[in-house]
Amino acid sequence: MTAGFPSMETTSSNTGRREALVSALSTELDRQAQAGASKIDVEALANAVEACLSPAGPTAEGKRPSELNSTNDD
């Protein structure tokens, strides 16, 4: 291992994350190629990685307190 660089070995816990990153980057590069980009849009790549690392949480389910009444508050 070189100083400052992590080992290239991936553990089983990192495999899913790595695959997700590869997929996000590949998808974004394909999108840029389809759009005819002459240069790689690094900002768009960074956005793809950011979205991959911190995906949106699940949409809220259920009712808001103002929507509850004695017949549906369980």
Protein Blocks (a to p, Z undefined) as FASTA:
>chain_A
ZZhiacfbdcfklmmmmmmmmmmmmmmmmmmmmnopabdcfklmmmmmmmmmmccdddde
djdfklpcfklmZZ
